[in-house]
Structures are given as C-alpha cells and as structure tokens.
C-alpha cells in the first residue's frame, strides 16, 4: 500500500516495477493495468460510491 494525497493506493498497480524488482519502469502502465484487472480494482467494494463527491460538493 502506498499513501499519497490523503488516500491509500495499491503499489503493485501504481508502480509494479518497483515492487517486482525490475530494472526500469517503462512497463508500469501495461503491468499496472493487467494487475488492476486481475484484482478487480475499481469494482465492487473498491468502487467509488459517490459519497465523497457529495460531501465535497456540500462544502
């Protein structure tokens, strides 16, 4: 897990080359997308429910 901008993110999705010990990061976009799809990131209980958006609009 990585923490940035007040939120936690999956490091294997954001920077897979770092966690896999690869020599460079040129494939991070492709690998991160594949890992996100395999994990189902953004679907089910991981999906944005809009509550934060409503709270931000109210303030």
N, C-alpha and C positions, 0 to 999 in steps of 0.2 A: 504494500500500500504506500502511496505517496500522498503527501499533503501539500496543496497549493491553492491559493485564493480562497481559503476558508473551507475547502472541500477535500475529501479523500478520493483518490483515483487508483485504479489498478495499474501498477507499474509495468506488468507484463503487456498491457495494452498500449500504454504510452511510450515505453522505452524497452522493448523486448531485447534488443541487442545488449543493453547494459546488464540485464539480469541473466541472459544466456551466455555472457562472456564472449560475445562476438567482437572481432577487431574493429569494426566500424558500425555506423548506424544507418547506412544507406537503405537498408531493407525494413526499417522500423515501420513505415506506413503500411507496407504489404503484410508483414508479420503481425503487426498490431491489429489490423483488420481481421486477419484469419483467427487470431486468438479471441478477439471480441465476439466474432460469430460463433466460435466453438463454445464459449462460455455463456452465450445468450445475453451479453451486456446490453442494457437499454431495453430489455424486455421483461415482462413480469414484475416482480417486486423491485427490480432495479430501475424500472422506467420512471420517468418524471410524471408526477401526478397532477401538476399544475398548481398545487397548494402554495409552493414558494412564489410562483408568479403572481398569484392573487395577493399574497402578503406584501410583495414588493410594490404592487400597484396601489395598495391601500396606504403605503407610507409616503 
